[in-house]
Amino acid sequence: MASRTVSIDVETLARVEGEGALHLRVKGGKVSDVRLRIYEPPRFFEAFLRGRAWTEAPDITARICGICPVAYQMSAVHAMEAVAGVIVKGQLRELRRLLYCGEWIESHTLHVFMLHAPDFLGYDDVIRMAADHPELVQRALAVKKTGNDIVNVVGGREIHPINVRVGGFYRVPTRGELEPLLERLKRARDEAVDFVKFVATLPMQELEFDYEFVALRHPSEYPFNEGNIASNKGIDVTPADYEKVFREQHVAHSNALHSVVRDRGNYHTGPLARYALNFDRLSPIAQQAAIEAGLGPVCRNPFQSILVRTIELLYACDEAVRIIEQYERPDRPFVEAQPKVGVGAACTEAPRGTLYHRYRIDELGKILEAKIVPPTAQNLPTIEDDVRRFVESHLDLGQNEMTWRCEQTIRNYDPCISCATHFLKLDIERED
Amino acid sequence: MRGAKRPLVAVWKFASCDGCQLSLLDCEDELLAVAGAIRIAYFPEATRAVVEGPYDLSLVEGSVTTYHDAQRIQKIRNESKVLITIGACATAGGIQALRNFADVREYTSAVYARPEYIETLARSSAIADHVKVDFELRGCPINKYQLLEVISAFLHGRKPQIPSYSVCVECKRRGTVCVLVSRGEACLGPVTQAGCAGLCPAYSRGCFGCYGPSESVNAPSLSRHLGEVGLGIDARMRLFRSFNAAAEPFRRESEALEQGR
């Protein structure tokens, strides 16, 4: 067995957003080559953002990803507000959290039930899963729709919302517009409690890795838009210092750049990282559900990401209920912001992990330079590591089973390849 | 409908954000009914199962930006009885068509440390520039109810009922006060095809052209008017040059503004 040579080629990775392929070669019980090849064509956002107005960044960068446009809009406006020296507070800030809750609910439910659960239960897709589990899929679709409807009401539409601007919103909803969501969100929260119990029963691979987890950490909240970038191995910096800690490298097999911690290497961003660094910031109902599902405050099994994602789904429903219950319509939909010569950076927590934006603008607000590091670009080297380690500890699996499990290992990260492809950036060569 | 008679449907992706094909998965109330009426033969975003062509219907998202994709769309056309493009990337080249107005080599070296690893075409082009397209569904993103209408029309062998009038009609129908006339907001509504239900003006901002040029538009006339209410040449050029930058009337107007600058 030890001398067996195995090749696995998945030419089109399914149930991920965007286009990628996996090439893997095993020789003598060791993985001699693993390449997650991203062939999604580049779209050059950072190049054509130059010359655009600073106010256009939220609408333009939303188009990087149809799955998490809110994340792009949130990182863009916070980076621009960092240049202008504007801080958005009070109910406008709460509305931004609410909008993000909607995206998390929609995106996490999509991934847990429609993209990932079929792997654990042995189905090719959710349609086939629905034939045997119709009620479960219907309930998941209803929760997903509730998330989408938050984005609809606050953002205008679920894909590429139109209501986000530097300083706040174009129009803020009335209490009457948000209230119909409240009962549905409470139902979604109840459903999410049940979903956690269900996901905890899925057949699970037993595998743990000593990751460096990277996520935002805020003094009092589970992070969406604010906080320092933190890790379990000592990183604690503001978003302005992001590039002092992390760097990107361009590898030959990929149209996506790979991101690493300087002088240290690969790291892990996304639900497992957020959870490990912020368990104490989850609301009581989410903490309790996690404990009852058998999770400790840190989870290092990448396959369990499906369970942690479901805990975050529960948290997002709970947080959305809290925000709507206390909501009072602000007098003005936005805070006035004027452009200044300077550089602004921001990180926010996209469903898939930390999303970094940095812009340099001139006195009229023209963008001179843009840099964007999406979560999937940060996770790519770690995904390749996981595939390597999974394969080396499961060499007895047959070809078909091995191929499927490798796909599942990749899907643990809910990778968004559309996001990962348009990036980045100049200073890499000199660093090496 | 029963197994063998259900039409085989494939969903293809070219350069795009995935949002338009996600619209299909966002049809939460209709998804299982749609899945029951068709047979999904190829839809990697949703399934790992693959059925070989030929296909009764191909939905194509995204624009052509690589040599490989220019070849791939020919093969897809040959395998498809009906081919429908979905979204601004597929129908007009998308936001990535901004490269058409610039030097793509400079773009590549601005974004990538090793430009030699990157294979790309100088232009981002619509699917219809390469093959015959049976119907184009506009939008950035598409409207999921229009997508359901297109699929339903296909299943019943009729023409989709998709209006080609402008966003202005939708604002009137919605009862939105005109943001251009009453407040002088920069608004592309008069020259943009309907489909969003007049969304942006209802949220107190001008239309920025997600659905591309409507039928028989006069872009220069709107552009002049926007100039008269105080919008500078550069701002007007950017307004016409976004998600549908390469759509003919918008392209002509943004280039005219660029040359007049």
Interface residues (C-beta under 8 A of the other chain):
Chain A: T12 L13 A14 R15 V16 E17 G18 E19 E40 P41 P42 R43 F44 F45 E46 A47 F48 R50 R52 A53 E56 D59 I60 R63 I64 C65 G66 I67 P69 L110 M114 L115 D124 D125 V126 I127 R128 A130 P134 V137 Q138 L141 A142 K144 K145 N148 G156 R157 E158 I159 H160 I162 N163 R165 Y170 R171 E248 Q249 H250 V251 A252 N255 L257 P333 W404 E407 C416 S418 H422 F423 L424 K425 L426 I428 E429
Chain B: K13 F14 A15 S16 C17 D18 G19 C20 L22 S23 L25 D26 E28 D29 L31 L32 A35 I40 P44 E45 A46 T47 R48 A49 T65 T66 D69 G94 I95 Q96 L98 R99 A102 V104 E106 Y107 T108 A110 V111 Y112 A113 R114 Y117 I118 T120 S124 C140 P141 C196 L199 C200 Y203 S204 R205 F208 C210 A235 R238 S242 F243
